[in-house]
Amino acid sequence: MELHDITEQPERVVLVGVHTGNRSQLEDSTEESMQELEMLAQTAGAEVVATFTQNRPAIENATYVGEGKAEEIQIFCEQNDIDIVICDDELTGSQVKNLENLVGTRVMDRSALIMDIFASRARTKEGKLQVELAQLQYYLTRLTGSFVNLSRLGGGIGTRGPGETKLETDRRHIRDKITFIKRQLDEVEKNRDVQRKQRIKEGMQQVALVGYTNAGKSTLLNYLTDAGVLAEDKLFATLDPTARKLVLPDGTPVVLTDTVGFIRKLPHHLIKAFRSTLEEAVIADVLIHVADASSPQVEENIEVVENLLIELGATDKPILTVFNKTDLAEDFISNKEMSVSISAKTGTNVENMLEMLCDAMPEKRHRIKVLIPYSQGRLVSAIYGFANINSEEHTAEGTLMDITVDTKGYNTVSDFIV
């Protein structure tokens, strides 16, 4: 019997970008942007055969690139058996349809590619729901009768997640599905909110790891807490938030949470869909911004993260910038304030980082029990204003309260501690 190799071959893709020079460095198609798009395509399992970049004053409204460039791409695709053309920007449904007609092969944009990677990486129920919500919201605005992506069945990049068969139904069904998913996510958020409030009651402060994708956040979390989180040299290796307890060198217990990596041109609807993951950065007491010191684009990547933190409203707290992967960039020097250089892989200088984190933490909170005599009724009322009340009991001697307070509150009730 003759055996046949049935190994699935990677899809052959070409990448297309438009450089206008009129957009910001982080929004335009640049050499760095196209390199990142190539990494995204490879992460999705594709073989990148060629890259096309067109310089023009503005993106072509109808077809993204000009007709001449589209014809050049069409000839190349035909001669090289190309499966997909991937564009560096988010396209409208009509742009996808028109460009597909011109190049004669399937077209997808950067947003669809990122969502496809998210779909393959999500592990928890919440993560899968968030991906499905983002994809449904994305395709809802592109439900035109001639949008060929929605009528094509089969596997491959861009078809993971909810699947195209679900997307062939009418707008009402998709809107109902979106509403249903949002309700499920709301329940998950409520449960997480309860856990957060419990940690706050117990005086546990929150520290969130943020940073550009593939900067080494998961490697650092694993080094500090033995979390066992998947740490790959790929984009978006972590989607689902992982929280672990960490005791700092000064004895302060904190909850350390990993978050999804940021990326330039991250679609706004993905930011909204992953709000519960990104909320960890918003509610944290301190942020550890992990940056890849070995990346030639480290400064641009830092800017992307800082801009997204501003958009999330998460910059009203101490931010410790940690330049990671110094084992790959031994001559790296940072002039940034409140920063430290480490290697999470080898552990180099991590202890120094933890000492800096101790200094960056907000005022310590104390969990104590106090017995307030009934003659001090006004103090009980005041305690409700500055403390978290864990429990309260009325005894013969007075009101016994289990509370969590900051140093100022601690000094206020120190005479009544039991």
For each residue, the residues with C-beta under 8 A, 3 or more apart:
1:
2:
3:
4:
5:
6:
7:
8:
9:
10: 45 46 47
11: 45 46 47 83 84 156 157
12: 46 47 49 80 81 82 83 84
13: 41 46 47 48 49 82 83 84 85 86 157
14: 48 49 50 51 52 73 76 77 82 84 85 86
15: 34 37 38 41 48 50 51 52 86 87 88
16: 51 52 53 54 64 65 69 73 85 86 87 88
17: 29 33 34 37 51 52 53 54 87 88 89
18: 29 53 54 55 56 59 60 64 65 88 89
19: 28 29 30 53 54 55 56
20: 23 28 55 56 57 58 59
21: 28 55
22: 28 57 58
23: 20 27 28
24: 27 28
25: 28 30 300
26: 264 265 300 303 304 307
27: 23 24 264 265
28: 19 20 21 22 23 24 25 33
29: 17 18 19 33 34 53 88 89
30: 19 25 33 34
31: 34 35
32: 35 36 297 300
33: 17 28 29 30 36 37 88 264 265
34: 15 17 29 30 31 37 38 51 53 88
35: 31 32 38 39
36: 32 33 39 40 263 264
37: 15 17 33 34 40 41 86 88 110 113
38: 15 34 35 41 42 48 51
39: 35 36 42 43 235
40: 36 37 43 44 110 113 114 117 235
41: 13 15 37 38 44 46 48 86 113 157
42: 38 39 45 46 48
43: 39 40 117 234 235 236
44: 40 41 113 116 117 120 157
45: 10 11 42 157
46: 10 11 12 13 41 42 84 86 157
47: 10 11 12 13
48: 13 14 15 38 41 42 51
49: 12 13 14 80 82
50: 14 15 76 80
51: 14 15 16 17 34 38 48
52: 14 15 16 17 65 69 72 73 76
53: 16 17 18 19 29 34
54: 16 17 18 19 65 66 69
55: 18 19 20 21
56: 18 19 20 59 60 65 66
57: 20 22
58: 20 22
59: 18 20 56 64 89
60: 18 56 63 64 65 66
61: 95
62: 94 95 98
63: 60 66 67 70 95 98 99 102
64: 16 18 59 60 87 89 91 95 99
65: 16 18 52 54 56 60 69 70 73 99
66: 54 56 60 63 69 70
67: 63 70 71 102
68: 71 72
69: 16 52 54 65 66 72 73
70: 63 65 66 67 73 74 99 102 103
71: 67 68 74 75 102
72: 52 68 69 75 76
73: 14 16 52 65 69 70 76 77 85 102 103
74: 70 71 77 78 102 103 104 105
75: 71 72 78 79
76: 14 50 52 72 73 79 80 82
77: 14 73 74 80 82 85 103 104 105
78: 74 75 104
79: 75 76
80: 12 49 50 76 77
81: 12
82: 12 13 14 49 76 77 85 105
83: 11 12 13 105 106 156
84: 11 12 13 14 46 105 106 107 108 156 157 158
85: 13 14 16 73 77 82 99 103 105 106 107 108
86: 13 14 15 16 37 41 46 107 108 109 110 113
87: 15 16 17 64 91 99 107 108 109 110
88: 15 16 17 18 29 33 34 37 110 265
89: 17 18 29 59 64 109 110 265
90: 109 110 111 265 267
91: 64 87 95 96 99 107 109
92: 95 96 142
93: 96 97 141 142 143 144 147
94: 62 97 98 144
95: 61 62 63 64 91 92 98 99
96: 91 92 93 99 100 107 108 109 142 147 148 149
97: 93 94 100 101 144 146 147 148
98: 62 63 94 95 101 102
99: 63 64 65 70 85 87 91 95 96 102 103 107
100: 96 97 103 104 105 106 107 148
101: 97 98 104
102: 63 67 70 71 73 74 98 99
103: 70 73 74 77 85 99 100 107
104: 74 77 78 100 101
105: 74 77 82 83 84 85 100
106: 83 84 85 100 148 149 152 158
107: 84 85 86 87 91 96 99 100 103
108: 84 85 86 87 96 112 113 149 157 158
109: 86 87 89 90 91 96 112 113
110: 37 40 86 87 88 89 90 113 114 265 267
111: 90 114 115 138 267 269 270
112: 108 109 115 116 138 149 158
113: 37 40 41 44 86 108 109 110 116 117 157 158
114: 40 110 111 117 118 236 263 266 267 270
115: 111 112 118 119 131 134 135 138 161 267 270
116: 44 112 113 119 120 157 158 159 160 161
117: 40 43 44 113 114 120 121 235 236
118: 114 115 121 122 127 130 131 134 161 236 239 270
119: 115 116 122 128 131 132 135 160 161
120: 44 116 117 160
121: 117 118 127 236 237 238 239
122: 118 119 127 128 130 131 239 240
123: 127 128 239 240
124: 127 128 240
125: 128 129 188
126: 129 130 185 188 240 276
127: 118 121 122 123 124 130 131 239 240
128: 119 122 123 124 125 131 132
129: 125 126 132 133 181 184 185 188
130: 118 122 126 127 133 134 185 273 274 276 277
131: 115 118 119 122 127 128 134 135 161 239 273
132: 119 128 129 135 136 161 162 181
133: 129 130 136 137 178 181 182 185 273
134: 115 118 130 131 137 138 267 269 270 272 273 274
135: 115 119 131 132 138 139 161 162
136: 132 133 139 140 162 167 174 177 178 181
137: 133 134 140 141 178 269 273
138: 111 112 115 134 135 141 142 267 269
139: 135 136 142 143 150 167 174
140: 136 137 143 171 174 175 178
141: 93 137 138
142: 92 93 96 138 139 147 149 150
143: 93 139 140 147 150 167 170 171 174
144: 93 94 97 147
145:
146: 97
147: 93 96 97 142 143 144 150 151
148: 96 97 100 106 151 152
149: 96 106 108 112 142 152 158 164
150: 139 142 143 147 164 167 168
151: 147 148 164 168
152: 106 148 149 159 164
153: 164 165
154: 159
155: 159
156: 11 83 84 159
157: 11 13 41 44 45 46 84 108 113 116 160
158: 84 106 108 112 113 116 149
159: 116 152 154 155 156 163 164
160: 116 119 120 157 163
161: 115 116 118 119 131 132 135
162: 132 135 136 166 167 177
163: 159 160 166 167
164: 149 150 151 152 153 159 167 168
165: 153 168
166: 162 163 169 177
167: 136 139 143 150 162 163 164 174
168: 150 151 164 165
169: 166 173 174
170: 143 173 174
171: 140 143 174 175
172: 175 176
173: 169 170 176 177
174: 136 139 140 143 167 169 170 171 177 178
175: 140 171 172 178 179
176: 172 173 179 180
177: 136 162 166 173 174 180 181
178: 133 136 137 140 174 175 181 182
179: 175 176 182 183
180: 176 177 183 184
181: 129 132 133 136 177 178 184 185
182: 133 178 179 185 186
183: 179 180 186 187
184: 129 180 181 187 188
185: 126 129 130 133 181 182 188 189 276
186: 182 183 189 190
187: 183 184 190 191
188: 125 126 129 184 185 191 192 276
189: 185 186 192 193 276
190: 186 187 193 194
191: 187 188 194 195
192: 188 189 195 196 276
193: 189 190 196 197
194: 190 191 197 198
195: 191 192 198 199
196: 192 193 199 200 206 283
197: 193 194 200 201
198: 194 195 201 202
199: 195 196 202 204 206 255
200: 196 197 203 204 388 404
201: 197 198 388 390 404
202: 198 199 367 390 404
203: 200 253 365 366 367 388 404
204: 199 200 245 253 254 255
205: 252 253 254 255 285 286 361 362 365
206: 196 199 254 255 257 280 283 284 285 286
207: 246 254 255 256 257 284 285 286 287 288 357
208: 256 257 259 280 281 284 286 287 288
209: 217 220 221 256 257 258 259 287 288 290
210: 217 259 262 281 287 288 289 290 305 309 314
211: 215 216 217 261 262 289 290 291 292 305
212: 215 261 262 263 291 292 295 301 302 304 305
213: 235 236 237 260 261 262 263
214: 233 234 235 237 261 292
215: 211 212 261 290 291 292 301 324 325
216: 211 219 220 231 290 292 324 325 344 345
217: 209 210 211 220 221 238 258 259 261 290
218: 221 222 227 229 230 231 237 238 242 258
219: 216 222 223 231 324 344 345
220: 209 216 217 223 224 288 290 322 324 342 344 350
221: 209 217 218 224 225 227 229 242 244 256 258
222: 218 219 225 226 227 228 229 231 344
223: 219 220 344 345 347 350
224: 220 221 244 246 256 350 354
225: 221 222 244 245 246 256
226: 222
227: 218 221 222 242 244 258
228: 222
229: 218 221 222 238 242 258
230: 218 237 238
231: 216 218 219 222 237
232: 237
233: 214
234: 43 214 237
235: 39 40 43 117 213 214 261 263
236: 43 114 117 118 121 213 239 260 261 263
237: 121 213 214 218 230 231 232 234 261
238: 121 217 218 229 230 242 258 259 260 261
239: 118 121 122 123 127 131 236 260 274 277
240: 122 123 124 126 127 277
241: 257 258 259 260 276 277 280
242: 218 221 227 229 238 257 258
243: 255 256 257 258 280
244: 221 224 225 227 255 256 257
245: 204 225 253 254 255 256
246: 207 224 225 253 254 255 256
247: 251 252 253 254
248: 251 252 253 254 354 357 358 361
249: 351 354 355 358
250: 358
251: 247 248
252: 205 247 248 358 361 364
253: 203 204 205 245 246 247 248
254: 204 205 206 207 245 246 247 248 285 361
255: 199 204 205 206 207 243 244 245 246
256: 207 208 209 221 224 225 243 244 245 246
257: 206 207 208 209 241 242 243 244 280 284
258: 209 217 218 221 227 229 238 241 242 243
259: 208 209 210 217 238 241 277 278 280 281
260: 213 236 238 239 241 274 277 278
261: 211 212 213 214 215 217 235 236 237 238
262: 210 211 212 213 266 304 305 308
263: 36 114 212 213 235 236 266 304
264: 26 27 33 36 300 301 304
265: 26 27 33 88 89 90 110
266: 114 262 263 270 271 308
267: 90 110 111 114 115 134 138 270 271
268: 271 272
269: 111 134 137 138 272 273
270: 111 114 115 118 134 266 267 273 274
271: 266 267 268 274 275 278 308 311 312
272: 134 268 269 275
273: 130 131 133 134 137 269 270
274: 130 134 239 260 270 271 277 278
275: 271 272 278 279
276: 126 130 185 188 189 192 241 279
277: 130 239 240 241 259 260 274 280
278: 259 260 271 274 275 281 282 312
279: 275 276 282 283
280: 206 208 241 243 257 259 277 283 284
281: 208 210 259 278 284 287 309 312 314
282: 278 279 312 313 314
283: 196 206 279 280
284: 206 207 208 257 280 281 287 314 317
285: 205 206 207 254 317 318 361 362
286: 205 206 207 208 317 318 319 320 357 360 361 362
287: 207 208 209 210 281 284 309 314 317 318 319 320
288: 207 208 209 210 220 319 320 322 357
289: 210 211 302 305 306 319 320 321 322
290: 209 210 211 215 216 217 220 322 324 344
291: 211 212 215 295 298 301 302 305 321 322 323 324
292: 211 212 214 215 216 295 298 301 324 325
293: 298 323 324 325 326 328 329 332 334 341
294: 298 325 326 328 329 332
295: 212 291 292 298 301
296:
297: 32 300 301
298: 291 292 293 294 295 301 302 323
299: 302 303
300: 25 26 32 264 297 303 304
301: 212 215 264 291 292 295 297 298 304 305
302: 212 289 291 298 299 305 306 321
303: 26 299 300 306 307
304: 26 212 262 263 264 300 301 307 308
305: 210 211 212 262 289 291 301 302 308 309
306: 289 302 303 309 310 315
307: 26 303 304 310 311
308: 262 266 271 304 305 311 312
309: 210 281 287 305 306 312 314 315 319
310: 306 307 313 314 315
311: 271 307 308
312: 271 278 281 282 308 309
313: 282 310 316
314: 210 281 282 284 287 309 310 317
315: 306 309 310 319
316: 313
317: 284 285 286 287 314 362
318: 285 286 287 338 360 361 362
319: 286 287 288 289 309 315 338
320: 286 287 288 289 338 339 340 353 356 357 360
321: 289 291 302 334 336 338 339 340
322: 220 288 289 290 291 339 340 341 342 353
323: 291 293 298 326 332 334 339 340 341 342
324: 215 216 219 220 290 291 292 293 342 343 344
325: 215 216 292 293 294 328 329 343 344 345
326: 293 294 323 329 330 332 341 342 343 348 349
327: 330 343 345 346 348
328: 293 294 325
329: 293 294 325 326 332
330: 326 327
331:
332: 293 294 323 326 329 341
333: 341
334: 293 321 323 339 340 341
335:
336: 321 339
337:
338: 318 319 320 321 356 360
339: 320 321 322 323 334 336
340: 320 321 322 323 334 349 352 353 356
341: 293 322 323 326 332 333 334 349
342: 220 322 323 324 326 348 349 350 352 353
343: 324 325 326 327 346 347 348 349 350
344: 216 219 220 222 223 290 324 325 347 350
345: 216 219 223 325 327
346: 327 343
347: 223 343 344 350
348: 326 327 342 343
349: 326 340 341 342 343 352 353
350: 220 223 224 342 343 344 347 353 354
351: 249 354 355
352: 340 342 349 355 356
353: 320 322 340 342 349 350 356 357
354: 224 248 249 350 351 357 358
355: 249 351 352 358 359
356: 320 338 340 352 353 359 360
357: 207 248 286 288 320 353 354 360 361
358: 248 249 250 252 354 355 361
359: 355 356
360: 286 318 320 338 356 357
361: 205 248 252 254 285 286 318 357 358 364
362: 205 285 286 317 318
363: 406 407 408
364: 252 361 406 407
365: 203 205 404 405 406
366: 203 404 405 406 407 410
367: 202 203 390 402 403 404
368: 402 403 404 405 410 413 417
369: 400 401 402 403 417 418
370: 383 400 401 403 413 416 417 418
371: 395 397 398 399 400 401 416 418
372: 376 379 380 383 398 399 401 413 416
373: 376 397 398 416
374: 377 398 399
375:
376: 372 373 379 380 398 416
377: 374 380 381
378: 381 382
379: 372 376 382 383 413 416
380: 372 376 377 383 384 399 401
381: 377 378 384 385
382: 378 379 385 386 412
383: 370 372 379 380 386 387 389 401 403 409 413
384: 380 381 387 389
385: 381 382
386: 382 383 405 406 408 409 412
387: 383 384 403 404 405 409
388: 200 201 203 403 404 405
389: 383 384 392 401 402 403
390: 201 202 367 402 403 404
391: 401 402
392: 389 399 400 401 402
393: 399 400 401
394: 399 400
395: 371 398 399 400
396:
397: 371 373 400
398: 371 372 373 374 376 395
399: 371 372 374 380 392 393 394 395
400: 369 370 371 392 393 394 395 397 418
401: 369 370 371 372 380 383 389 391 392 393
402: 367 368 369 389 390 391 392
403: 367 368 369 370 383 387 388 389 390 409 413
404: 200 201 202 203 365 366 367 368 387 388 390
405: 365 366 368 386 387 388 408 409 410 412 413
406: 363 364 365 366 386 409 410
407: 363 364 366 410 411
408: 363 386 405 411 412
409: 383 386 387 403 405 406 412 413
410: 366 368 405 406 407 413 414
411: 407 408 414
412: 382 386 405 408 409
413: 368 370 372 379 383 403 405 409 410 416 417
414: 410 411 417
415:
416: 370 371 372 373 376 379 413
417: 368 369 370 413 414
418: 369 370 371 400
